[in-house]
Amino acid sequence: MGLLEARRETNHNRAEFFGCFIDRDETVMAASSGNFSYLHTMIRVYDLKKSVDFYTRLLGMKLQREREVPDGKYSLAFVGYGTEDEGHTVLELTYNWDHEPYDLGDGFGHLALGVPDIYATCDALRADGVKITREPGPVKFGTTVIAFIEDPDGYKIELIEKK
């Protein structure tokens, strides 16, 4: 559904736009979070092929779709455990052509994935050369078992054991 189709008139003074009621002067009067869904997270990557391989082959995601944008000089790959249409959140990998590796900054925290056996998962990933930055074990002051790994660009990924 495009932006224009999402807007519908409700009366002469207000319009509904993606679940938000908007006055003609465009101030939001009310919104319902039930109309929103978390679709994807975007990260910039230096080597798209290497990143797609990491997330699909090593972490078991499926390549959902790809797009090349020559005029914008970038490529996109969406990976995940299911599609956005099925209600799954996916990861958008953005490759900007002719760009040096990115400085990850200090604002981004991490992605998180649930796994059934964190110890076996970390052993398999380690055997494939993945950097384990926090070995599996319980969180401080708790019982949840977690580990941290890094993707090829250095993004942190938390693994959480879900039995």
N, CA and C atoms as an extended XYZ file, in Angstrom:
489
Properties=species:S:1:pos:R:3:atomname:S:1:resname:S:1:resid:I:1 pbc="F F F"
N         0.844       -1.160        0.000 N   MET     1
C         0.000        0.000        0.000 CA  MET     1
C         0.895        1.230        0.000 C   MET     1
N         0.659        2.135       -0.917 N   GLY     2
C         1.445        3.356       -0.986 CA  GLY     2
C         0.919        4.413       -0.043 C   GLY     2
N         1.668        5.472        0.112 N   LEU     3
C         1.279        6.550        1.001 CA  LEU     3
C        -0.072        7.126        0.640 C   LEU     3
N        -0.317        7.311       -0.629 N   LEU     4
C        -1.573        7.931       -1.032 CA  LEU     4
C        -2.762        7.035       -0.732 C   LEU     4
N        -2.608        5.727       -0.915 N   GLU     5
C        -3.703        4.819       -0.635 CA  GLU     5
C        -3.962        4.697        0.872 C   GLU     5
N        -2.934        4.955        1.702 N   ALA     6
C        -3.075        4.782        3.134 CA  ALA     6
C        -3.868        5.913        3.771 C   ALA     6
N        -3.964        7.047        3.103 N   ARG     7
C        -4.670        8.200        3.657 CA  ARG     7
C        -6.134        8.124        3.239 C   ARG     7
N        -7.026        8.282        4.203 N   ARG     8
C        -8.434        8.319        3.837 CA  ARG     8
C        -9.123        9.404        4.656 C   ARG     8
N       -10.099       10.008        4.076 N   GLU     9
C       -10.837       11.078        4.744 CA  GLU     9
C       -11.733       10.481        5.818 C   GLU     9
N       -11.772       11.105        7.006 N   THR    10
C       -12.688       10.666        8.049 CA  THR    10
C       -13.782       11.707        8.292 C   THR    10
N       -13.490       12.966        8.097 N   ASN    11
C       -14.475       14.051        8.100 CA  ASN    11
C       -13.808       15.284        7.514 C   ASN    11
N       -14.469       16.434        7.574 N   HIS    12
C       -13.906       17.631        6.932 CA  HIS    12
C       -12.698       18.186        7.664 C   HIS    12
N       -12.528       17.876        8.946 N   ASN    13
C       -11.440       18.458        9.721 CA  ASN    13
C       -10.267       17.512        9.959 C   ASN    13
N       -10.509       16.213        9.776 N   ARG    14
C        -9.456       15.246       10.092 CA  ARG    14
C        -9.317       14.227        8.975 C   ARG    14
N        -8.133       13.611        8.921 N   ALA    15
C        -7.877       12.513        7.994 CA  ALA    15
C        -7.150       11.419        8.755 C   ALA    15
N        -7.369       10.153        8.355 N   GLU    16
C        -6.641        9.048        8.957 CA  GLU    16
C        -5.480        8.702        8.052 C   GLU    16
N        -4.291        8.600        8.617 N   PHE    17
C        -3.083        8.306        7.864 CA  PHE    17
C        -2.310        7.246        8.620 C   PHE    17
N        -2.294        5.991        8.125 N   PHE    18
C        -1.642        4.859        8.784 CA  PHE    18
C        -2.043        4.773       10.257 C   PHE    18
N        -3.316        4.934       10.557 N   GLY    19
C        -3.785        4.791       11.923 CA  GLY    19
C        -3.655        6.037       12.773 C   GLY    19
N        -3.085        7.115       12.240 N   CYS    20
C        -2.960        8.370       12.967 CA  CYS    20
C        -4.028        9.325       12.470 C   CYS    20
N        -4.712        9.974       13.388 N   PHE    21
C        -5.680       10.986       13.001 CA  PHE    21
C        -4.969       12.327       12.956 C   PHE    21
N        -5.058       12.968       11.795 N   ILE    22
C        -4.290       14.183       11.558 CA  ILE    22
C        -5.237       15.331       11.235 C   ILE    22
N        -5.085       16.436       11.966 N   ASP    23
C        -5.841       17.648       11.644 CA  ASP    23
C        -5.359       18.178       10.308 C   ASP    23
N        -6.155       19.013        9.721 N   ARG    24
C        -5.753       19.614        8.445 CA  ARG    24
C        -4.440       20.380        8.592 C   ARG    24
N        -4.138       20.889        9.813 N   ASP    25
C        -2.861       21.586        9.997 CA  ASP    25
C        -1.731       20.598       10.286 C   ASP    25
N        -2.035       19.293       10.115 N   GLU    26
C        -1.081       18.188       10.189 CA  GLU    26
C        -0.512       17.923       11.579 C   GLU    26
N        -1.212       18.277       12.634 N   THR    27
C        -0.790       17.867       13.970 CA  THR    27
C        -1.430       16.530       14.270 C   THR    27
N        -0.680       15.649       14.863 N   VAL    28
C        -1.184       14.307       15.166 CA  VAL    28
C        -2.060       14.377       16.409 C   VAL    28
N        -3.276       13.837       16.285 N   MET    29
C        -4.204       13.847       17.417 CA  MET    29
C        -4.158       12.535       18.188 C   MET    29
N        -4.011       11.428       17.494 N   ALA    30
C        -3.978       10.135       18.172 CA  ALA    30
C        -3.290        9.125       17.275 C   ALA    30
N        -2.652        8.164       17.899 N   ALA    31
C        -2.018        7.090       17.129 CA  ALA    31
C        -2.205        5.789       17.881 C   ALA    31
N        -2.302        4.711       17.144 N   SER    32
C        -2.449        3.404       17.743 CA  SER    32
C        -1.258        2.555       17.334 C   SER    32
N        -0.481        2.103       18.314 N   SER    33
C         0.687        1.290       17.981 CA  SER    33
C         0.293       -0.040       17.357 C   SER    33
N        -0.959       -0.434       17.480 N   GLY    34
C        -1.421       -1.673       16.868 CA  GLY    34
C        -1.368       -1.631       15.351 C   GLY    34
N        -1.205       -0.457       14.783 N   ASN    35
C        -1.117       -0.312       13.330 CA  ASN    35
C         0.320       -0.361       12.827 C   ASN    35
N         1.270       -0.524       13.713 N   PHE    36
C         2.668       -0.528       13.329 CA  PHE    36
C         3.236       -1.928       13.481 C   PHE    36
N         4.249       -2.239       12.689 N   SER    37
C         4.981       -3.488       12.873 CA  SER    37
C         6.441       -3.212       12.572 C   SER    37
N         7.312       -3.929       13.233 N   TYR    38
C         8.753       -3.766       13.071 CA  TYR    38
C         9.171       -4.592       11.868 C   TYR    38
N         9.589       -3.942       10.782 N   LEU    39
C         9.877       -4.634        9.532 CA  LEU    39
C        11.331       -5.040        9.377 C   LEU    39
N        12.255       -4.099        9.571 N   HIS    40
C        13.658       -4.443        9.381 CA  HIS    40
C        14.580       -3.475       10.099 C   HIS    40
N        15.810       -3.914       10.253 N   THR    41
C        16.903       -3.077       10.722 CA  THR    41
C        17.900       -3.010        9.580 C   THR    41
N        18.426       -1.813        9.314 N   MET    42
C        19.400       -1.641        8.234 CA  MET    42
C        20.785       -1.418        8.829 C   MET    42
N        21.764       -2.151        8.293 N   ILE    43
C        23.157       -1.884        8.625 CA  ILE    43
C        23.936       -1.747        7.326 C   ILE    43
N        24.951       -0.881        7.349 N   ARG    44
C        25.818       -0.689        6.183 CA  ARG    44
C        26.961       -1.687        6.264 C   ARG    44
N        27.251       -2.319        5.139 N   VAL    45
C        28.295       -3.338        5.106 CA  VAL    45
C        29.335       -2.985        4.049 C   VAL    45
N        30.539       -3.480        4.246 N   TYR    46
C        31.644       -3.193        3.332 CA  TYR    46
C        31.713       -4.186        2.175 C   TYR    46
N        31.385       -5.450        2.444 N   ASP    47
C        31.441       -6.509        1.425 CA  ASP    47
C        30.113       -7.262        1.460 C   ASP    47
N        29.219       -6.928        0.541 N   LEU    48
C        27.864       -7.486        0.555 CA  LEU    48
C        27.874       -8.999        0.433 C   LEU    48
N        28.684       -9.526       -0.472 N   LYS    49
C        28.728      -10.978       -0.672 CA  LYS    49
C        29.165      -11.700        0.608 C   LYS    49
N        30.181      -11.177        1.253 N   LYS    50
C        30.679      -11.773        2.490 CA  LYS    50
C        29.629      -11.685        3.602 C   LYS    50
N        28.928      -10.564        3.681 N   SER    51
C        27.897      -10.392        4.711 CA  SER    51
C        26.703      -11.306        4.466 C   SER    51
N        26.249      -11.415        3.215 N   VAL    52
C        25.139      -12.317        2.897 CA  VAL    52
C        25.529      -13.750        3.247 C   VAL    52
N        26.747      -14.150        2.915 N   ASP    53
C        27.221      -15.493        3.254 CA  ASP    53
C        27.204      -15.714        4.758 C   ASP    53
N        27.679      -14.743        5.523 N   PHE    54
C        27.716      -14.857        6.982 CA  PHE    54
C        26.312      -15.081        7.546 C   PHE    54
N        25.382      -14.222        7.164 N   TYR    55
C        24.033      -14.300        7.739 CA  TYR    55
C        23.234      -15.494        7.216 C   TYR    55
N        23.482      -15.930        5.991 N   THR    56
C        22.715      -17.066        5.455 CA  THR    56
C        23.376      -18.398        5.792 C   THR    56
N        24.614      -18.574        5.437 N   ARG    57
C        25.279      -19.861        5.637 CA  ARG    57
C        25.577      -20.144        7.098 C   ARG    57
N        26.068      -19.140        7.820 N   LEU    58
C        26.489      -19.383        9.197 CA  LEU    58
C        25.378      -19.183       10.226 C   LEU    58
N        24.465      -18.249        9.976 N   LEU    59
C        23.400      -18.000       10.951 CA  LEU    59
C        22.036      -18.522       10.508 C   LEU    59
N        21.981      -19.160        9.334 N   GLY    60
C        20.776      -19.845        8.903 CA  GLY    60
C        19.646      -18.971        8.383 C   GLY    60
N        19.919      -17.681        8.144 N   MET    61
C        18.884      -16.824        7.562 CA  MET    61
C        18.737      -17.150        6.085 C   MET    61
N        17.653      -16.711        5.510 N   LYS    62
C        17.417      -16.890        4.078 CA  LYS    62
C        17.507      -15.530        3.401 C   LYS    62
N        18.084      -15.524        2.207 N   LEU    63
C        18.101      -14.301        1.413 CA  LEU    63
C        16.681      -14.077        0.912 C   LEU    63
N        16.045      -12.995        1.371 N   GLN    64
C        14.654      -12.717        1.023 CA  GLN    64
C        14.526      -11.993       -0.311 C   GLN    64
N        15.386      -11.007       -0.521 N   ARG    65
C        15.362      -10.260       -1.783 CA  ARG    65
C        16.619       -9.414       -1.899 C   ARG    65
N        16.932       -9.045       -3.144 N   GLU    66
C        18.085       -8.194       -3.440 CA  GLU    66
C        17.657       -7.086       -4.391 C   GLU    66
N        18.395       -5.987       -4.341 N   ARG    67
C        18.099       -4.878       -5.248 CA  ARG    67
C        19.369       -4.093       -5.520 C   ARG    67
N        19.618       -3.823       -6.783 N   GLU    68
C        20.739       -2.972       -7.193 CA  GLU    68
C        20.165       -1.637       -7.627 C   GLU    68
N        20.792       -0.544       -7.198 N   VAL    69
C        20.334        0.791       -7.550 CA  VAL    69
C        21.516        1.541       -8.166 C   VAL    69
N        21.741        1.330       -9.473 N   PRO    70
C        22.909        1.946      -10.122 CA  PRO    70
C        22.944        3.469      -10.024 C   PRO    70
N        21.784        4.119      -10.163 N   ASP    71
C        21.777        5.580      -10.083 CA  ASP    71
C        22.185        6.067       -8.695 C   ASP    71
N        21.849        5.321       -7.674 N   GLY    72
C        22.220        5.683       -6.313 CA  GLY    72
C        23.545        5.094       -5.881 C   GLY    72
N        24.106        4.237       -6.709 N   LYS    73
C        25.379        3.570       -6.440 CA  LYS    73
C        25.352        2.787       -5.126 C   LYS    73
N        24.299        1.978       -4.976 N   TYR    74
C        24.236        1.105       -3.815 CA  TYR    74
C        23.463       -0.166       -4.163 C   TYR    74
N        23.648       -1.198       -3.317 N   SER    75
C        22.962       -2.483       -3.451 CA  SER    75
C        22.374       -2.851       -2.099 C   SER    75
N        21.252       -3.550       -2.131 N   LEU    76
C        20.583       -3.991       -0.910 CA  LEU    76
C        20.385       -5.499       -0.938 C   LEU    76
N        20.484       -6.110        0.216 N   ALA    77
C        20.117       -7.516        0.389 CA  ALA    77
C        19.343       -7.602        1.699 C   ALA    77
N        18.205       -8.275        1.669 N   PHE    78
C        17.392       -8.472        2.863 CA  PHE    78
C        17.477       -9.939        3.251 C   PHE    78
N        17.862      -10.206        4.496 N   VAL    79
C        17.988      -11.569        5.001 CA  VAL    79
C        17.148      -11.711        6.265 C   VAL    79
N        16.673      -12.927        6.521 N   GLY    80
C        15.897      -13.161        7.735 CA  GLY    80
C        15.426      -14.591        7.809 C   GLY    80
N        14.689      -14.883        8.882 N   TYR    81
C        14.173      -16.228        9.108 CA  TYR    81
C        12.776      -16.415        8.529 C   TYR    81
N        12.256      -15.381        7.944 N   GLY    82
C        10.963      -15.382        7.279 CA  GLY    82
C        10.792      -14.004        6.666 C   GLY    82
N         9.718      -13.809        5.934 N   THR    83
C         9.535      -12.540        5.237 CA  THR    83
C         8.796      -11.526        6.110 C   THR    83
N         8.930      -10.272        5.727 N   GLU    84
C         8.195       -9.206        6.408 CA  GLU    84
C         6.694       -9.417        6.247 C   GLU    84
N         6.290       -9.925        5.080 N   ASP    85
C         4.871      -10.198        4.831 CA  ASP    85
C         4.314      -11.254        5.785 C   ASP    85
N         5.189      -12.145        6.264 N   GLU    86
C         4.788      -13.191        7.214 CA  GLU    86
C         4.881      -12.712        8.664 C   GLU    86
N         5.246      -11.441        8.846 N   GLY    87
C         5.339      -10.882       10.186 CA  GLY    87
C         6.718      -10.960       10.808 C   GLY    87
N         7.708      -11.392       10.046 N   HIS    88
C         9.075      -11.483       10.566 CA  HIS    88
C         9.823      -10.172       10.363 C   HIS    88
N        10.710       -9.877       11.280 N   THR    89
C        11.630       -8.755       11.122 CA  THR    89
C        12.837       -9.269       10.346 C   THR    89
N        13.319       -8.481        9.389 N   VAL    90
C        14.467       -8.898        8.594 CA  VAL    90
C        15.596       -7.890        8.760 C   VAL    90
N        16.742       -8.253        8.257 N   LEU    91
C        17.927       -7.413        8.305 CA  LEU    91
C        18.234       -6.925        6.893 C   LEU    91
N        18.297       -5.620        6.735 N   GLU    92
C        18.649       -5.014        5.443 CA  GLU    92
C        20.142       -4.721        5.443 C   GLU    92
N        20.849       -5.355        4.536 N   LEU    93
C        22.282       -5.120        4.375 CA  LEU    93
C        22.456       -4.129        3.230 C   LEU    93
N        23.024       -2.974        3.519 N   THR    94
C        23.196       -1.923        2.515 CA  THR    94
C        24.667       -1.791        2.164 C   THR    94
N        24.956       -1.949        0.879 N   TYR    95
C        26.324       -1.804        0.382 CA  TYR    95
C        26.382       -0.560       -0.508 C   TYR    95
N        27.105        0.457       -0.030 N   ASN    96
C        27.318        1.667       -0.819 CA  ASN    96
C        28.590        1.472       -1.627 C   ASN    96
N        28.456        1.561       -2.951 N   TRP    97
C        29.587        1.316       -3.841 CA  TRP    97
C        30.676        2.347       -3.560 C   TRP    97
N        31.909        1.928       -3.742 N   ASP    98
C        33.070        2.821       -3.606 CA  ASP    98
C        33.146        3.482       -2.235 C   ASP    98
N        32.855        2.738       -1.183 N   HIS    99
C        32.939        3.272        0.175 CA  HIS    99
C        33.941        2.463        0.973 C   HIS    99
N        34.709        3.135        1.777 N   GLU   100
C        35.663        2.457        2.664 CA  GLU   100
C        34.896        1.805        3.817 C   GLU   100
N        35.560        0.928        4.578 N   PRO   101
C        34.877        0.322        5.730 CA  PRO   101
C        34.307        1.397        6.657 C   PRO   101
N        33.200        1.075        7.304 N   TYR   102
C        32.512        2.024        8.163 CA  TYR   102
C        33.078        2.043        9.568 C   TYR   102
N        33.026        3.207       10.195 N   ASP   103
C        33.282        3.355       11.620 CA  ASP   103
C        31.952        3.044       12.296 C   ASP   103
N        31.913        2.031       13.132 N   LEU   104
C        30.647        1.599       13.721 CA  LEU   104
C        30.096        2.590       14.733 C   LEU   104
N        30.912        3.497       15.217 N   GLY   105
C        30.419        4.495       16.163 CA  GLY   105
C        30.120        3.889       17.524 C   GLY   105
N        29.520        4.688       18.384 N   ASP   106
C        29.224        4.201       19.723 CA  ASP   106
C        27.733        4.227       20.043 C   ASP   106
N        26.890        4.467       19.061 N   GLY   107
C        25.458        4.518       19.297 CA  GLY   107
C        24.757        3.185       19.099 C   GLY   107
N        25.275        2.361       18.199 N   PHE   108
C        24.653        1.072       17.915 CA  PHE   108
C        25.026        0.081       19.004 C   PHE   108
N        24.057       -0.707       19.453 N   GLY   109
C        24.327       -1.722       20.464 CA  GLY   109
C        24.598       -3.069       19.829 C   GLY   109
N        23.544       -3.812       19.509 N   HIS   110
C        23.710       -5.137       18.930 CA  HIS   110
C        22.393       -5.638       18.376 C   HIS   110
N        22.485       -6.661       17.545 N   LEU   111
C        21.337       -7.442       17.109 CA  LEU   111
C        21.236       -8.610       18.084 C   LEU   111
N        20.085       -9.264       18.166 N   ALA   112
C        19.941      -10.419       19.045 CA  ALA   112
C        19.205      -11.539       18.310 C   ALA   112
N        19.721      -12.763       18.470 N   LEU   113
C        19.128      -13.948       17.859 CA  LEU   113
C        18.924      -15.014       18.932 C   LEU   113
N        17.793      -15.699       18.882 N   GLY   114
C        17.552      -16.820       19.772 CA  GLY   114
C        18.077      -18.097       19.159 C   GLY   114
N        18.736      -18.923       19.965 N   VAL   115
C        19.274      -20.203       19.500 CA  VAL   115
C        18.913      -21.294       20.516 C   VAL   115
N        18.715      -22.548       20.054 N   PRO   116
C        18.312      -23.603       20.988 CA  PRO   116
C        19.453      -24.121       21.870 C   PRO   116
N        20.676      -24.162       21.360 N   ASP   117
C        21.831      -24.665       22.119 CA  ASP   117
C        22.995      -23.712       21.878 C   ASP   117
N        23.204      -22.811       22.798 N   ILE   118
C        24.186      -21.739       22.601 CA  ILE   118
C        25.618      -22.274       22.552 C   ILE   118
N        25.908      -23.301       23.326 N   TYR   119
C        27.267      -23.851       23.358 CA  TYR   119
C        27.618      -24.511       22.024 C   TYR   119
N        26.713      -25.337       21.497 N   ALA   120
C        26.948      -25.987       20.205 CA  ALA   120
C        26.999      -24.946       19.087 C   ALA   120
N        26.131      -23.929       19.178 N   THR   121
C        26.125      -22.873       18.164 CA  THR   121
C        27.459      -22.146       18.146 C   THR   121
N        27.953      -21.768       19.307 N   CYS   122
C        29.235      -21.064       19.369 CA  CYS   122
C        30.391      -21.949       18.902 C   CYS   122
N        30.361      -23.225       19.253 N   ASP   123
C        31.406      -24.138       18.782 CA  ASP   123
C        31.417      -24.208       17.260 C   ASP   123
N        30.238      -24.317       16.648 N   ALA   124
C        30.152      -24.400       15.182 CA  ALA   124
C        30.597      -23.099       14.530 C   ALA   124
N        30.180      -21.974       15.087 N   LEU   125
C        30.576      -20.682       14.523 CA  LEU   125
C        32.084      -20.450       14.669 C   LEU   125
N        32.623      -20.802       15.827 N   ARG   126
C        34.062      -20.655       16.068 CA  ARG   126
C        34.850      -21.500       15.064 C   ARG   126
N        34.385      -22.721       14.821 N   ALA   127
C        35.063      -23.614       13.873 CA  ALA   127
C        35.059      -23.022       12.463 C   ALA   127
N        34.084      -22.154       12.186 N   ASP   128
C        34.007      -21.522       10.873 CA  ASP   128
C        34.695      -20.157       10.855 C   ASP   128
N        35.426      -19.844       11.929 N   GLY   129
C        36.212      -18.615       11.958 CA  GLY   129
C        35.496      -17.386       12.484 C   GLY   129
N        34.293      -17.558       13.021 N   VAL   130
C        33.558      -16.414       13.566 CA  VAL   130
C        34.174      -16.010       14.903 C   VAL   130
N        34.314      -14.714       15.109 N   LYS   131
C        34.878      -14.186       16.346 CA  LYS   131
C        33.809      -14.207       17.440 C   LYS   131
N        34.105      -14.931       18.523 N   ILE   132
C        33.233      -14.972       19.694 CA  ILE   132
C        33.785      -13.933       20.657 C   ILE   132
N        33.034      -12.855       20.900 N   THR   133
C        33.544      -11.778       21.761 CA  THR   133
C        33.141      -11.948       23.219 C   THR   133
N        32.139      -12.771       23.486 N   ARG   134
C        31.771      -13.146       24.856 CA  ARG   134
C        31.360      -14.600       24.802 C   ARG   134
N        32.079      -15.421       25.513 N   GLU   135
C        31.793      -16.851       25.544 CA  GLU   135
C        30.416      -17.096       26.168 C   GLU   135
N        29.780      -18.217       25.817 N   PRO   136
C        28.459      -18.521       26.385 CA  PRO   136
C        28.513      -18.639       27.904 C   PRO   136
N        27.480      -18.115       28.519 N   GLY   137
C        27.356      -18.200       29.971 CA  GLY   137
C        26.202      -17.340       30.434 C   GLY   137
N        25.835      -17.500       31.705 N   PRO   138
C        24.713      -16.721       32.222 CA  PRO   138
C        25.049      -15.236       32.312 C   PRO   138
N        24.013      -14.402       32.150 N   VAL   139
C        24.202      -12.964       32.318 CA  VAL   139
C        24.515      -12.690       33.782 C   VAL   139
N        25.182      -11.579       34.040 N   LYS   140
C        25.452      -11.200       35.427 CA  LYS   140
C        24.126      -11.006       36.146 C   LYS   140
N        24.048      -11.534       37.337 N   PHE   141
C        22.878      -11.386       38.192 CA  PHE   141
C        21.625      -12.035       37.604 C   PHE   141
N        21.808      -13.069       36.758 N   GLY   142
C        20.654      -13.722       36.169 CA  GLY   142
C        20.970      -15.127       35.723 C   GLY   142
N        20.018      -15.743       35.034 N   THR   143
C        20.191      -17.121       34.585 CA  THR   143
C        20.136      -17.265       33.066 C   THR   143
N        19.724      -16.235       32.350 N   THR   144
C        19.657      -16.308       30.892 CA  THR   144
C        21.068      -16.519       30.350 C   THR   144
N        21.215      -17.505       29.461 N   VAL   145
C        22.524      -17.825       28.902 CA  VAL   145
C        22.683      -17.092       27.570 C   VAL   145
N        23.755      -16.308       27.483 N   ILE   146
C        24.015      -15.504       26.288 CA  ILE   146
C        25.459      -15.657       25.828 C   ILE   146
N        25.718      -15.204       24.617 N   ALA   147
C        27.065      -15.086       24.074 CA  ALA   147
C        27.014      -13.928       23.078 C   ALA   147
N        28.177      -13.434       22.697 N   PHE   148
C        28.255      -12.398       21.664 CA  PHE   148
C        29.234      -12.825       20.591 C   PHE   148
N        28.860      -12.539       19.342 N   ILE   149
C        29.734      -12.782       18.194 CA  ILE   149
C        29.815      -11.487       17.392 C   ILE   149
N        30.701      -11.473       16.390 N   GLU   150
C        30.800      -10.333       15.480 CA  GLU   150
C        30.591      -10.793       14.061 C   GLU   150
N        29.912       -9.957       13.269 N   ASP   151
C        29.784      -10.247       11.844 CA  ASP   151
C        31.038       -9.743       11.131 C   ASP   151
N        31.157       -9.930        9.810 N   PRO   152
C        32.381       -9.535        9.105 CA  PRO   152
C        32.713       -8.042        9.204 C   PRO   152
N        31.719       -7.190        9.476 N   ASP   153
C        31.973       -5.756        9.606 CA  ASP   153
C        32.190       -5.318       11.045 C   ASP   153
N        32.118       -6.245       11.990 N   GLY   154
C        32.336       -5.916       13.392 CA  GLY   154
C        31.075       -5.613       14.174 C   GLY   154
N        29.890       -5.765       13.550 N   TYR   155
C        28.647       -5.561       14.285 CA  TYR   155
C        28.486       -6.664       15.319 C   TYR   155
N        28.069       -6.297       16.515 N   LYS   156
C        27.869       -7.259       17.591 CA  LYS   156
C        26.503       -7.931       17.451 C   LYS   156
N        26.505       -9.240       17.681 N   ILE   157
C        25.272      -10.033       17.647 CA  ILE   157
C        25.216      -10.840       18.933 C   ILE   157
N        24.156      -10.622       19.692 N   GLU   158
C        23.952      -11.375       20.921 CA  GLU   158
C        23.198      -12.653       20.586 C   GLU   158
N        23.690      -13.768       21.079 N   LEU   159
C        22.999      -15.042       20.965 CA  LEU   159
C        22.364      -15.327       22.323 C   LEU   159
N        21.075      -15.635       22.325 N   ILE   160
C        20.359      -15.910       23.576 CA  ILE   160
C        19.806      -17.329       23.485 C   ILE   160
N        20.145      -18.152       24.455 N   GLU   161
C        19.655      -19.530       24.435 CA  GLU   161
C        18.170      -19.558       24.757 C   GLU   161
N        17.390      -20.117       23.825 N   LYS   162
C        15.939      -20.233       23.961 CA  LYS   162
C        15.583      -21.704       23.883 C   LYS   162
N        15.298      -22.334       24.997 N   LYS   163
C        14.991      -23.774       25.011 CA  LYS   163
C        13.519      -24.003       24.953 C   LYS   163
